[in-house]
Amino acid sequence: MLQKVDVVVFDFDGTLSARDCNVEFAKYCMRHSVRPWVYLPLIGIAAIVRTVRPAGIWWRQCMRRFMTPDMVRRFAPDFIREHRRERFGWARERVNAERAAGRRVVCISAGPDYLVPELVRDMKFDAVICSKMDAKKPWKYKKLCWGANKVVSLDEWAMRNKFIPRVVRSYSDSLSDMPMMEIAAERVWIDRKTGLRITR
């Protein structure tokens, strides 16, 4: 019989870090390459579709359609070094405190696998779960880790490690994470601009 294990879950963008890594990486690419500018009409259409279907994958892929493996290889390392400065000051201390209390700590993010794991590598999470991208087409999702999919991904990780997750606390800045927050005994909402705890 599988044992229950206490788990604390952290979102990344707007929760541990002040800015969305997807958006910021796109801006970084635009500063260093002409290619993203060619895709602006498609990005504009995707932005309109987003207002109608915020949970959709099509518009997300269109937003990133300019991305190539070479761009990820050349731009991601420097971007990651820059973006780490956006991390909220309390983040590392809180993660360490949760671990010291004997809980598994997990980062679950809709961000891509070519950014998020490296952005939090120094924080020593027990698991970093994020969106899986096609390495040959880094604009294309193999698995989107967003909304209810975060809960599914957490359960899959726990099953692979042969335990049942008992989520004692969940940190997020976004209502899109409500499925993840609802399975937690305590919900901690973060202001995405200031990093301060807020009440919802």
N, C-alpha and C positions, 0 to 999 in steps of 0.2 A: 504494500500500500504506500502510495506517495505521501511524503510529509509536506506540511505547509511551511513555507519559509517567508519571513518578513522581507518585503521589498519596498524600496523608495524609488519613485520614478521622477525623472527630470526631463522636461521638454528642453530644447536648446534655444532656437531663435526667439528672442524677446523674453526668455526666461533666464537662461544663463548668460546670454549675450545680448547686447543692446540693439543689434541690427540683424536683419534677415540675411543669412549667408548666401542664399540663392540670388536675391536682389543685388547684394553688394558685389558678388562675383560677376554678375552680368555687367554691372557698372565698371568693374575693373577691366573686363574684357573690352568694353567699349572705349576705355581710355588707352588700350594697348593694341587694338586691332580695328581695321576698317570693316571686317566681315560682319559684326553685329549690326552695323548701321544699315547694311543692305536688307536686313530682315525687319526693319522697323515697321513696314506696313503689316506684315504678318503678326508682329508683336502687338500692334494696335488692335487688330481684329481679335486676337486672343484675349486682350484686356477687356473687350466688350463682352465676349462669351463668358468670361470669368464672373461678371455681375449676374449672369443668368444661371450658370452652373458652377458654383464655387467648388464643388467636390469633383469636378471633371478632371480627366487626365489630358484630353485633347488640347485644351488651352495651355496647360502646363508645358506640354511638349513643344507647342508652337512658340512659347516664350523663350525656349532654350534651343530652338531649331538651328541657330547659328553655331552651336557648340560642336567642336571637333576633338578627337582624341589628342591631337597636337596642341590645341589650345589648353586643354586640361593639363597636359604634361608640362607645358611651358609656364602657364600662368598660376596654377593652383599653389605651388610651394610658396611663392612670394605673397600671394593673397592671404594664405593661411597665417603667415607670420604677421601680416598687418592686422588681420581680423581678430587675432587673439587679444589685441589691445581693447577690443570692445567688450570683453567679458566683464561682468559685474564683479565687484570686489569681494562680495560675500560668497561667491559660488564655490570656490575651492574649499573654503572653511566649512561650509554647510555639507558638502559631499563627504569630506573627511569625518565630520561629526556623525553623520548617518552611518558611515562604515564603522566607526569606532563603537557605535551602539550595537553592533552585531548584525546590521541589516545589509542585504545586497543592494547596491546602488546601480541604477540603470538609466542611461540616457536614451530617450526615444525621440526621434526627430523625423520630420518630413524632408529634411535636407538630404542632399545626395551623398552617396558613399565615397565620392572622391573629395569631399570636404569635411564632413562632420567627424569621422573617426580621428583625423589628424588634428582637428580643432580642439578636441577634448582629450587627446592621448595622455597629456601630462596629468590629468585629473584621476586617472586610474579607476575608471568605472568597471564594474563587474561585467557589464555588457554595454555595447553601443549599438543600438538598433536604428537603422535609418533606411531611406528609400534606396532600392537597388537599381542601378542604372546599367544600360547596355554599354560595355566598354568600347565597342566599335562605333556606337552612336550615342554619345553621352547625353544627348537631349532626350533619349527614349527611356521610359521607365520599364524595368522588369517587374518591380513591385513598388507601389506607392505606399509609404508608411504615413498615413494621414487619417485623422478622424478615428473611426472604429477600427481601422486597420492597425492602429497602434496597440490596441488591446489584443487583437489576434496575434500580432507579432510577439508581444510579451508572453502570451500563453505558449506559443510555439517554442520560444527560447527556453521557457521553464520546463516544458515537456522534454526537450532535448537534454536538459540537465536533471531530469527525473525528480522534479518537485512541483508543488502547487504554489503559485505566488499569492501571498497575502499582502496586498498593497496597503501599507500603513499610512503612506503619505504620497501625494502627487503634486508636482509643481508645474504650473503653466501660466502663460500670459493670454491664451486665446480660447474663446468659446468653442472653437473647432475641436478642442481637446476634451470636451465634456464627456465623451465615452470613457476616456482614460481617467478623468477626475471622478466619475461616478463610481468606479470600482475601488476608490481609495477611502480609507477611514477618515482621512483628513485631506482637505483640498487647500492648497496654498496658491493663491493667485498673485501674480507678479505684474507690476506696471512695466510694460515693455520699453518705455523710454527712460525711466529712472532706476529700475531694478528693485524698487521698494515693494513690500508686500501690500496688497490692497484687499478690500472687502467687496465681495460680489453678492 
